[in-house]
């Protein structure tokens, strides 16, 4: 029986999570994977049958080896499904690869190059050298040669490599003598690491033995600190490139923070510095406790299981745990949906908790290394000087000392004597600007049981926590360290429930706990006036916020009840009410925190999905806010929340929407809207435009001033009215029925395209479709009807280039696409089809289409709100259906949240009335759901090729303001 030793495995499930069933790993039986003797005989038979036909011999050999490899991997996959062990799977595939390479070596040296038997050694390096191999991983080989190898030795190696390549393997290889390996190891840390993991496969074993002996003696001895420093620096750079958090919702299982490469780094350091061959020896050396070693084993096994499943599912070396495969892998692990959390979210929470364990183990090993270095001989310099041991007292503290810019414990029993010192450690680090000594964090992790109800209710502990949270220095950094050490989740158990919790959508980039800490970071940035350019209004308002403590608490706790059955805003407010009393907040402060958490989504949703020019939008919002203090704090909380969702989510357009809502609501709360009538204000605006065109002829001034109705005059700034007047007159002089002009705005992150066109019921549908076909994302569109039957449309699209010249060229391309579609030179269905032809439809997300029709959100209009999975051309299709239903769109808001879109349309019927009648509303709902679900709609008319053809294009319905909006 062919076996490989393996460690005992404990259940991967913990913290109320499912996992693969617990099964004790035993020595593995590999005979079910491959009969090596039979394979060797089959290959020898191929050689015998084709002695004089080398080409046939090679192709037949390839077929035999391919079949053995494919079947062996299928058996390894079946075994993974049966026992759930990722390490066992990696061992099986590694063993299978060993056998194939050995059989190939035997074939080459027996039948092709018989003089080369025992003239070179084949060794595995990299992850393969550790006896582990993922299904799609590269095969890293080091061929060891005798000094002055013969030409045929190189040819024998080439023969083996070409067969492996033809089998479909990615083979990384090097051919060197022992002397070359030693020489290169002295200067190249990558080669040094590869040789550290070298493992003999077949051939002349004494070469491998010689290299291993010389490597330990000539390379490893005395260079431990140098190697450790290099590996830790390499790890830090890898984290920086991957996004320096272990809580990205689509993590890289191999290279990401808390992933397999971090475990590999621990293995390399252990092997190099402690000279251990088996990680279990770290327990005997006192580096890890038995519990910590079990965590290491479980983390390694779990991450390997995830990686093997990923490779099997995708059929390639996929290392990013993307949304597309998370659901299937959760199913493979046997997770089930529970109240508040889906199966995939529970699986991902387990993943992030394992990643956190890897971080804990890294700190513990680093602490042990520093302790070991403190006892070693002095004189280490350069990159390893940080391992020298120097401490000094910290003013006002007897529990802690400073060790080269890091806070450390004065003695090992500090926490046992007074558990409050766990919080004090972080507070002292904050006020003194110190980083944390790994040993201090190791002792924190090992002292978490001391954080009990007595400590949670301790006044001094809560005072220290509030000081950390509201610090003027870097509260997010300290909170993140507390979270990584496990303190935050123990001190605030409700926070512990959302640690490592992900939300299965494309909108949120981080786990809930990481999002909350990043939200505090944004607030701190605004608080320190470091965001004046990005958030001018918030920067101005925060200086006048009286309840700073309440704002910080609300920001930290606003999502603390995610993952529960009830609305997280309501449940979170209830959690906050209890915590505020514990934190020492007054009753007034508590009520503010509770209100902010209950309403933390309100301002964002109103700003992005409601028409801010509709008076009822503002009055309804003001009724909910009720005071200027609340309005200021809610604005700042909303900004922090959106900014902390992930890179690229915040943009200048969202900032402008929030500022507009703030100013309109501030005006109402401070005394209301203007008492001057709408008609009088429109007349005054028309006179202002006439006056601004004083250098025009009287005829032109009259003609171009009378083009506009009240909605245009009251909502478009005078400077834009002047630009539009020049634009329209220029088009008229050129005899253009269709014209466009462009400009860009870097602060608002938008590019503006103004379109002059004959009016048409489907104008918004056609323009939206043309923008989709050009790859432009609409963030706003104002569509006004002129008195002579034309439409003046201002389309805002999200900016793509930093350079204005590049962005203007792009805008010109979009403008030409709009003109081509409107003029009929290009057909809209065809250009959209071209854009989406190669688009891979996301199967990861399922958002059932929903339609909500209400007459209570506006005094004049029916509001139709739809929610569904986003796709190119969706806005065009929806607005076309609304046109088919004889609905007049007065304004529209298009808002995307990752994969989800929420579209809000303010509509009337063709005589300007709200939509009433259950049957009509039911018909609208059915038609809208059909188009959102991409169902065939027999009632839908064909999209027009163009709309500037003759006459019958003018609207018969009363002219009205048209506005559409779609944040990037």
Secondary structure, DSSP 8 states (H G I E B T S, - for coil): --EE----------SS---S------SEE-TTT--HHHHHHHHHHHHHHTTT-HHHHHHHHHHHHHHHHHHHHHHHHHHHHHH--HHHHHHHHHHHHHHHHHHHHHHIIIII-GGGTTSEEEEE-GGGGGT---TT--EEEEEEE-SS--HHHHHHHHHHHHHHHHTT--EEEEEEEHHHHHHHHHH-HHHHHHHHT-EEEEE-HHHHHHHHHHIIIIIITT-HHHHHHHHHHHHHHHHHHH-S-TTBTT-BTTTSTTSHHHHHHHHHHHHHHH--SSTTHHHHTTSS-HHHHHHHHHHHHHHHHHHHHHHHHHTS---B--HHHHHHHHHHHT---BTTB-HHHHHHHHHHHHHHHHHHHHHHHHHHHHHHHHTS-S---GGGGGGS---EEETTEEEEEEETTEEEESSTTHHHH-THHHHHHHHHHHHHT-EE-HHHHHHHHTTGGG--HHHHT-HHHHHHHHHHHT-SS-HHHHHHHHHHTTHHHHHSHHHHHHTT---SSSS--B-HHHHHHHHHHHHHHHHTT--TTT-HHHHHHHTT-S-HHHHHHHHHHTTTTTTSSS-HHHHHHHHHHHHHHHHT--HHHHHHHHHHHHTTTHHHHHHHHS-TTSHHHHHHHHHHH-SHHHHHHHHHHHHHHHHTT-TTT--HHHHHHHHHHHHHHHHHHTT-S--S-HHHHHHHHHHHHHHHTTTS-HHHHHHHHTT--HHHHHHS-HHHHHHHHHHHHHHHHTT-SSEEEEEEETTTTEEEEEEEEE--TTHHHHHHHHHHHTT--EEEEEEEE-TTSEEEEEEEEE---SSHHHHHHHHHHHHHHHHHHHHTSS-HHHHHHHHHTT-----S-----EEEEESSS-SS-EEEEEEEE--TTHHHHHHHHHHHTTEEEEEEEEEEETTEEEEEEEEEETTS-----HHHHHHHHHHHHHHHTT---TT-----S-S-SSSTTS--S----EEEEEE-
